């Protein structure tokens, strides 16, 4: 029967079996690899609850966003050796090369919010970086606007990215889930 399951379902089953008991220590090797975005999010919620329950869990993972969401301590391996270990905030503080310049990012935030045609939503402000969701602009138009004002806003670098298919998938799933209830 198990050989008939999809790879993603097998991953979820392996993780569930590892957590039954509960064990003294659970070792999970990339439990969300190869699963669909909804299953990945569900697995992450389970792992967050495992951490909250103070069950010692060793998790290997490549996606750093997953590590940041699930783990309370993080070790980074390099060439088979443990290069560093600590809380996420400790590692960010120790290895961050970003100068804290909140005035600059707040100026960028104010500028973007003043552009009424853009429909800007502030997602996150941390250190001297900001993440904004802009709904009423094409990447080309936004690029042109930022290039025009880059110097007077003291913007060193920026990236523009469109919504990922994973984000769209999760958004539609949430909307359908709400509509069905």
Order of alpha helices (4+ residues) and beta strands (2+ residues): alpha-beta-alpha-beta-alpha-beta-beta-alpha-alpha-beta-beta-alpha-alpha
